Amino acid sequence: MANQSLVRHINERRLLAILRVTGPVPRAELARRLSLTRASVTGMIDDLLARRMVRESRSSDDPATRRDVGRPGVDIAIDPTGAYFLGVEIGVGVLRFALMDLAAGVVETAAQPIDRKSSPEQVIDLIAAKLASLRENRLYRASIRAMVVTVPGLVRRDGHVVNLPILGWKDVNLTPLIADRIDLPCHIENNANATAFGHIYSDPRPHHGVVVYLKLGTGCGGAVIIDDKLLRGGNGLGTEFGHLRIATDGPLCSCGQRGCLETFVNLKALQRYATNKDVDEGATDPDLPAQVAAALVTGDPDAERAVTTLSGHLTDGLVDITSIFDPDEIVLGGAMLPILDAVVARVGPPLNRRMVPGMSMPRLSVSRIGAFECAIGAAALAHHEEFDLSNLDLRT
């Protein structure tokens, strides 16, 4: 006999997923979609109402749009204040935070500078302090349910950071370190994976097909989403597109090799192309993409050279990525946002010419979530892990 508690838990997740995707729904319609009796759905909704997970909302009184004749004008909707989810990006010299409510709306964001040489313990202490300050707000005090922390490097499924050269971390098991300091369920994720997922999750409709995401900034992170699910690889270390080898030589990469895509399309590369000079470690200007974008509008030849050169190298990488994954869409995001429209315009034609004959040209788009895209994606992953049916462990 099936465990009734498990069945009820599954149905609750199904109900919440319907409400997230479609918005307010009458009780009768929920019963129909869940293939449950009205009594079963009413009992489940009453419990969710008591827990502030859902609320009743007034809807149109037009009988042509109503199915629930027993309670005209009242729908069931997610209560945004029923739970909150914290996303944290450990970036280069910065911590970014995003708090997401139960309806997947972003209610608060914040950024905090950190020393680039901070130890994992020091960073976790700062995250714990931020969580404590959020809990001082009576709205969030007992309602923050889970957290996802992202890092710009290799991280296994179990939260073990294999290599994080930008911050000088290597072989660090973040999961127990966080558990020792923070009393909240926490998952560790690669920053590009989180950003890509946030891009998809911002649109609640189901997505079918393959989306490739590239996060261009200090490095070049990559992610692949197939039918709404992240492709992680056997140990969670897959889709490291920044380390595709597109040349036989080139600048030394953080991985120790030369010729990696990352070294040709990151911020340091953009500055090198714009100035025709080598760039010292740590000397890149985070405002450079905005400066290049402004100069590009005026027809500045240095800006044109920089964007064109970077786009050419990016095309080299995208040709291989397209041949491997046959994506429906390629999304570009990250700190390079100010120049990405110009990059897309320059990448499209040569990519189309160089694709394997017979393959379809993917859509090229730009993620416009902005500076907090990674933290928001992390919060979205926390939301997804907590409530979506696809993440429910049914093993006994």
Order of alpha helices (4+ residues) and beta strands (2+ residues): alpha-alpha-alpha-beta-beta-beta-beta-beta-alpha-beta-beta-beta-beta-alpha-beta-alpha-beta-beta-beta-alpha-alpha-alpha-alpha-beta-alpha-beta-alpha
